[in-house]
Each structure stands twice: as C-alpha cells, then as structure tokens.
Amino acid sequence: MNHKNWLSRLLYSMLPAWISDRFLEYWHSTGMKRYASNTGWALATRVLSVLMSFFVTIYLVRYLGPENYGNLSYAISFVGIFSVISTLGIDNVLYRELIMYPERRNEYLGSALVLKLTAGIVASTATVLGAFVLAADDVSKVIILILAGTFIFNAFNVVVYEFQANVQQKYPSLVSLCVVFILNLLKLWVIAADQGILYIGAILLLESVLYATLFAYIRLRYYGSLFSWHYNQATALSILRDSWPFIFIALFASVYARIDQIMLKHLIDSTAVGIYDAAVRIAEVWLFIPGIIVSSLFPAIVNAKLTSPVEYKKRLLTLTAALVGVATLLAIVSSLVAKQLMFALYGPSFVGTAAVFSVYIWSGVFVSVSMVLHYFLLAENRRKIIFFSSLATMALNVVLNVILIPPYGVMGAASATLISYAILILPAILILRIK
C-alpha cells in the first residue's frame, strides 16, 4: 500500500495492522475523503475551542473556589434535568430523516423548530417552578432562573442538523469557535473585574442567544431564510411518534449525567459538588473527539447499511476498536499522573479532585463504546433496546449514588458513574450480530 501523506503514515504506524489497512482503504476513497474533511472541520474547531476554554475554565474554577463553583455546577445540573423537555428527543430522528429524505428538509426543519420552540417555553416554565420548590439556596436559585431562558434560544440548534446531513460541518463549527471566543473573553472580564458568580450565569444565557443568532445567519447565508421552512402537522406528529422513546431516553441520560451533583449538594454540601465537578470537567474534556467522529461518520455508516451489510459491519467494528484503544490508553496515562495534574491545575483548595479523576477517567472507555452503539441502534431503528438500556443505566446510577454517596462522598459518586456507564457496553455484542 502506497502511503502518500504524513497522516496515513502516522496512522499506519500507530494502529494495529488490521485497523490501519481498513482505515487507509476508506481514507483513499472519494466518499470517505469527503466525510473525513467534514469531520476534520468539526474536530479542528472543537480542539481550538477546548484549548481556548480550558485555561479560562481552570482560572474561573480557581477564582470561584470550591463552594461558589459548586453552586454554579449545581445550578447547571439542575437546569440540565429539565433540558429533556425542550429537546423532545427529536434530534436523532431529525438527523436521520434529513439524510434519508433531503428533498423534504424544509418541511422537517420547520416542523422541528415549532416543536422545539413550544417545548422550550414549557421547559423554561417548568424550570422556574422547580427552582422555587427544589433549589437548595438563593444563589443557585437565581442562576437557575437565569439559565431557564436558554431553552427557548436552543431551539434554533436544528440548523446544525441540516449542515451535518449535507456533510458541511465547517460552518456550524466556525460559529461555535466564534461564540466560544466571545464567551471566554467575557469570563475573563468577570474575573478581572471581580463581578461574581451571577455574571457567569448571565454569560451562559448569552451563549444560547449568540448561537441562535449566528445559526440563523449561516442558514440565511448558505441555504436561504428560515422562513423557507414550513410547519406540517402530519410531519410534526410523525417526528413525535418516532422520537417519543428518545424523550424518555434523553430523560434517563440527563438524570444519570446530572443526578450525582444534585445529590452531592443535598446530601453533603456545595464544596463537595465543586470538588467533584472540577475533576469531572478534566476527565471529560477529551470526549468531544469520539463524539464528533461518530456523529460526522454517521452518514457514511447509514449509506454503507443501504449498500453493503459487510461494509456496514466493518465500519462499525473498526470505529469501535479505534475509540476503545484510544480511551484505554488515555485512562492509563491519566491515572498515573492524576495527583500531579490536579494539583497543577487547581491548587491546594481542590484537594480530593485527583482521586475522583482517577476513577472517573475510566468512564471514557465505556462512553466511547456507547456512542457507537447508540448510532448503530438508531440506524437499526431498535428504539426499544435504547430505551431499556438507558432506563437500566439510570436506575442503577441513582441507586448506586444513594448507597455510595453518604459513606464515601465524592468518591462514591465517581464510582457510581463508572459502574453505571460500564453496563452500557453489554449490548455492544449486538454489533457482531448484524445480518
């Protein structure tokens, strides 16, 4: 095989031979070059965004301290529980339909936008009411009330799926880079001016406003006005009918992703939330990479399913093996340097983050598999399997947090998350049974 560029040679030398040969075979095909370019834009801009945000976030965490940062993290987690109402679980269904029926994109996108705007209003109202009933303190309550407005503006994220379905990730990626740059400048101003935690909440609201504005702009620039979209009741009902399991799946995912921080706040205190979230942020900082790769290659996987079941299986297996290998290597290295890394990043105020980080980083192995598995089950339209595996994971996570947090604190929460994520790998054997 003639390896003509440095990326091919690097991949061939780093990966096992069977993975390298398959990957390079796909790489040199015209179709995969298009998908690789699409993935490259998303990955490059995301890396730049992470690099810009990383040090600002560390600076912000150190500025707020464990208690105030815990209040902020709790508020974000609280709002996150209600986010499922605003999404309606339609994103995955919409993405699939835009790929399969591009001629109906205006109808699908218009119907999805109306559904999500309506759901966003309901979610904002429910969040406000929930804050007055359940929020643990006044500071967190005010931040929650500020963040409740994000659900309405987030409805315009449907624009992204049109670009992704057309393998044009470049433009939404540039929007994200622009928004991240503006937000980080504002966060630095808050720290320099010593404005406090409520201003950070206002910046997070501004984030959704900026995304909505810029997504509407790029849609106008490259595809035409949003007014070209139109609502169709039959299509809206069809989307809801296909997506209803994903509403509950999103709820389950939201609960097991957020419940640990909420329970730490109510069972221990804000400082525990701050310690835990500080470690989790670093452990999860790299997960955007498998997320972008899997979502960007989903059109290629769907197309392979339509043309060649053998090729479909090869692509799924190759992608899974590569992601698991990278995640495992990263977890090993990170565990070895956890203590030194956490101290260097957060200083002595965040004692305890190293132990949490050493456990939580291993969740990435199972999360990587679950990303591929999710899209596989979506392509196979096996919604019941997604539904019941998500329900089981959520239930186990809640039970483990109830059992482990009181005696073990933040380490109990980290262990509960790792065990819960680990069960997601069990249905992966379905990949080997593709017909």
C-alpha angles and dihedrals in degrees: 000000000000110000104201103179140041094250092056092048092047093050093045092053096044103042130065111269097250092052094043094051093050094044094048091047089056092041094059094049117098095235095050092048088059092050091044090053090050091049091045093058093049092045096045095049091043091052090050090048092050092048091051093046099040100073094035090054092049089049090048093049091051090046095052096041126213097296100047092039088051090054090051093047091048091052092050091049092047092053090045091063089061094045091089089071092058096048098046087201090271100123097086093044092047092051092051094047093049089054095047099038108029092160089067097049096117091052094047095044095046092049092046092050093053091047093050095045090052092046090047091058090049092047092050091051093047091048092052092049091045091051093057092047103038112016112118101219142007096255093053090044093057092048090049091052090052094048093048089080093063093077093070095051093043089068089081090066087091085086089073093063092057090056093044093050089053091048091245102126090147096087101047087044092057090048090054091049091052094048093047091051093052094045094049091052089052092049090052089051091052090052094044092047092042091230097156141226100309091064089056088057090052090051090053089054090049088054092065091046092053093048092050092049097046095043089053089050097052090046089054091045099050108020106017137257123334085238088075086072116088135196119240117186094206091051092047091052090047091053091049092046091053094041103044093098088052090056089064092037089055089047091052091047092047092051097049091043095051109022095083093062093044091050092046089055094050098037099040121001147278092277091061089052090051093050092047097046093046089058094042093052091059093042091053098039093101098046092092087075098065089037093057094041094051096043093045094049094046093094089054091049092049091048091050089052090056095048109028128012089195092054089045091057093045093053093049094048094045093049093047094049093049094049094046091049093052093044093050094049091048092049092052094050093043093051091054095053099032098113096048093042096051093046091050092050103040108015127217095315091075100054109163098040092102094061092046091047093051091057100036096050089070090063087075091072092060094038090057091054092046092055092057091041092052094054091043092054090044091053089048090047090231095152095156092060091049089047098051096040090052091047092050092048093050093047092049092047093052093047093048092049091051090050101039107035099065095055100029106027116196092001089056090054092049092049092048091054094048094050092045094050090046093065089060089074094062096080089051089095086075088075089067091055098060109137 
